[in-house]
Amino acid sequence: MKKIIIFSILTLFIVLVACQANGDITVPADVTTELETTTEAITETIEITTTEQRTTLRSDIIPPELGQFRPIFYSLSAFYANLVDREILHAWEMARIESGEFHRECVAVSFIRDFNISREDFEQANERERVFLEERGLTPQMSANYEIYDVDLIFTFDNEKINEFFSWDNWPYDSWA
């Protein structure tokens, strides 16, 4: 919710400034000043957010029961999903959710094991996703949604290490969702 508000304020500010620069509309100085002040206050709040506060803010986006791990822990992108039949994958995902398995094991580990995905196929899908994100300038520093798998780690099948790695507590960046 906070991201939507921030995005809306920034978009409104940009549109108003752009229109004013083109002479399309005249924005009263107090409105521009208020938008700048609000934007600065929001930016400052984000910059001083601590790890504990980050967990609280994340709860707006990720339900508390899903919030222990980063998004990549729970879901596969189309780059990986294309390795198997979509209907079978959907049924498999629903079964994981119903059984609660998605809380205990990274989806990539279960996917590789249950569908017998080769390391080569997984690496190729991972590389396609990396290139896709890179071409669009999307990085994990911007959002955890742009993270790709550490293939070596996933293929250890060591759930304890994998779970620790994908824990929010071990997220090295300031962005969280």
Residue, then its C-alpha position, 0 to 999 in steps of 0.5 A: m500500500k505504501k509503495i502505491i502511495i509513494f508511486s502515485i505521489l511521485t507520478l503526480f509530481i513528475v506529471l505536474v512538473a513536466c506539464q508546467a515545464n511545457g507550459d500546459i498548466t500552471v502549478p501553484a508554488d505551494v502545491t509543488t512545495e508540498l509535493e516536494t516536501t512529502t516526497e522528501a519525507i517519504t524518502e527519508t522515512i524509507e532510508i531510515t527504516t530498520t530491519e525490524q520495521r522492514t518486516t512490519l512494512r512487508s506485512d502489507i505485501i506478504p501475509p505474515e505466514l509467508g513473510q519469512f522468506r523472499p518471494i523467489f522462495y515461494s514462486l517460479s517465473a514463467f522461465y522455469a514453468n515453461l520446462v513442464d506442462r502448465e496444467i500439471l505445474h498448476a496442480w502441483e503448485m496447488a498440492r504444495i500449498e494445500s500440504g503446507e510444503f511451500h512453507r518448508e522448502c524452496v519451490a525451486v528445490s521441490f520443482i527440480r526434484d519432483f519434475n526431475i529437472s536437469r541442472e542444465d535446463f534449470e541453469q538455462a531458464n535461470e540465465r534467460e530470466r537474468v537476461f530478461l531482467e538485465e535488459r529491463g534494468l531490473t536488479p535485486q537492489m531495486s526489489a526482491n522480486y528481481e532476484i534470480y536463483d543461486v544455482d549452485l546453492i539450489f542444487t545442494f538440496d540442503n534445505e537448511k542452507i537454502n532456507e537460511f539464504f532466502s530468509w529476509d534476515n539475510w537480504p543484503y539490500d535495502s529494498w524488500a519487496 
